[in-house]
Amino acid sequence: MNTVTASIDIDALQHNFAVVRRHAPHSKIIAVLKANAYGHGLLPVAHALAQADAYAVARVEEALVLRANAITKPILVLGGFFSAEALPLLAKHELQTTLHTWEQLALLEQASLPAPIKVWLKLDTGMNRLGLRAEELPAFIERLSHCRNVVQPFHLMTHFSQSDEQDTQATRLQIEEFNRLSAHLPGERAMANSAGILAWPASRSDWIRPGLMLYGASPFAGQLAADHDLRPVMTLKSQLIATRACAQGEAVGYGGHWVADRNTTLGVVAAGYGDGYPRMAPEGTPMLINGRQVPIVGRVSMDMITVDLGPAARDKVGDEVTLWGEGLPVEQVAEKIGTIPYELLTRLTSRVHLTYCDKREQMPMLKLA
Ligand SMILES: *Cc1c(COP(=O)(O)O)cnc(C)c1O
């Protein structure tokens, strides 16, 4: 009997992939599977997105898990490599890497490899995190294009800093700068993340890199997945393990911060920060019980969360509680907590059980974890 379950809807995942295709029918798709596929399970998600043209992960270790499970599709390691030892692994397993420092270039030049590596030169067009700046490029490209350990021509990419803000000029300027810097280079290009795909048509280049939208969440503050025809893939559920009457004036939970302002019924939900539900979730953060939203009261504890079911509540022990997902958008919960859907989805702990459901195949809940 698993208490907190993240139920993963494969049909929704494939629907969202089709939405990506519809937005950018001429781009090849790199499905981003970093951080355990945003918490949804690396291998099941990779198998469900077999139509993708490539996968991307953040770390070499994540890519090796895919290869160890017989996945032969191109894989891009977004974080790149940091040491000489990683290079033979990249070559052996045909992993592609981003390239963004002079140190990496020197390692590539000095390595002796069984085969050349496909690299994506990362251009810094305004993010100021990873990437080569315009003034460094000519000298870098001169050396890179003569590097025997690199498949020529190398590819080009950049990453947006504010593509989720639709009313700023920053993304338009980044797109223009990327196009200017890459204009005379023969390699293929990649710019757009989810927000780029949805809001910035000019960023849909040879390749696109959707992450969050595949999982059915909106990257834009104040907008929901449904506004973009996306369906939530993960529904996080638990159940009521106790209900109790609470009299006006009684305090609830650690610290006794919340005090009932009327007679009411409280419910105790079996979930807590031990499952990755944020302890900083404030009072009023919603949960879904028997079709209605109820607010968290008092502090989130390790294994339990108290909700105010209301004076007329008829909910029973064992009733299902949705923490986010179908019927309660993760965006709404994230906003209330003061974070973003990315963080909520990726921070679940190993205590949470992942189950997979593919409605089209009429399968019962299939456990793959
Ligand atoms: C995580 C990541 C993406 C995907 O971003 P989303 O906002 O989740 O679509 C794309 N490109 C790079 C370089 C990333 O690190």
The ligand as an SDF file (V2000), in Angstrom:
LIG
                    3D

 15 15  0  0  0  0  0  0  0  0999 V2000
   15.8680   22.6100  -19.1780 C   0  0  0  0  0  0  0  0  0  0  0  0
   16.2660   23.1280  -20.5110 C   0  0  0  0  0  0  0  0  0  0  0  0
   15.3490   23.2090  -21.5590 C   0  0  0  0  0  0  0  0  0  0  0  0
   13.8700   22.9210  -21.3890 C   0  0  0  0  0  0  0  0  0  0  0  0
   13.2740   24.0390  -20.7940 O   0  0  0  0  0  0  0  0  0  0  0  0
   11.6920   24.1130  -20.4940 P   0  0  0  0  0  0  0  0  0  0  0  0
   11.4820   25.4810  -20.0070 O   0  0  0  0  0  0  0  0  0  0  0  0
   11.4340   23.0770  -19.4580 O   0  0  0  0  0  0  0  0  0  0  0  0
   11.0230   23.8140  -21.7790 O   0  0  0  0  0  0  0  0  0  0  0  0
   15.8050   23.6090  -22.8010 C   0  0  0  0  0  0  0  0  0  0  0  0
   17.1200   23.9320  -22.9850 N   0  0  0  0  0  0  0  0  0  0  0  0
   18.0190   23.8840  -21.9860 C   0  0  0  0  0  0  0  0  0  0  0  0
   19.4190   24.2720  -22.2580 C   0  0  0  0  0  0  0  0  0  0  0  0
   17.6300   23.4960  -20.7110 C   0  0  0  0  0  0  0  0  0  0  0  0
   18.5220   23.4650  -19.7310 O   0  0  0  0  0  0  0  0  0  0  0  0
  1  2  1  0
  2  3  1  0
  2 14  2  0
  3  4  1  0
  3 10  2  0
  4  5  1  0
  5  6  1  0
  6  7  2  0
  6  8  1  0
  6  9  1  0
 10 11  1  0
 11 12  2  0
 12 13  1  0
 12 14  1  0
 14 15  1  0
M  END
$$$$
